[in-house]
Amino acid sequence: GGRGIYFNCNAQKKLYARCGIGRVNHDDTALRDNLDRAARYLVKQDCYAAVIVQGEARVFGKGQAEEKSSSRGRPRLSEKLGI
């Protein structure tokens, strides 16, 4: 009906044999290995994208980042000194 769907992996972490989402402590090697595995899955090469493209066309658009100032987080010393 055009309403769309979504899936929240974080809500069902217990269902994953190798969970790599959520908070990961630097000394938790098992969870870090799982995170590494999840990251490699997310950035794996898409073998189908190359089939669609002909010539030198771009498959994915090129993003442009904008610099925004934010008041979130801990204030930095450089901000206090006006550097």
C-alpha positions, 0 to 999 in steps of 0.5 A: 500500500505504499507505506513501506517496511523496515527491519530493526536489527538492534531490536533482535540482537539475541537472534544473531549467532555472531552479533556485531551491533550495539555498544562494543568495548575495546577489550571485548575481542569476540564482539570486535571480531563480530563487528568486523565481520558485520562491517565487511558484510556491509561494504562487500563488493556488489557483483551486480552493479558492474553488470548494469553499467555500460561504458563509464557511467556512474552506478552510485551518486557522489555525495557532498558533505556539509560542515555544520557546527554542533553544540553536542558532545564535550566542549573542546579546549580549542573552542574555549580558547577561540582557536 
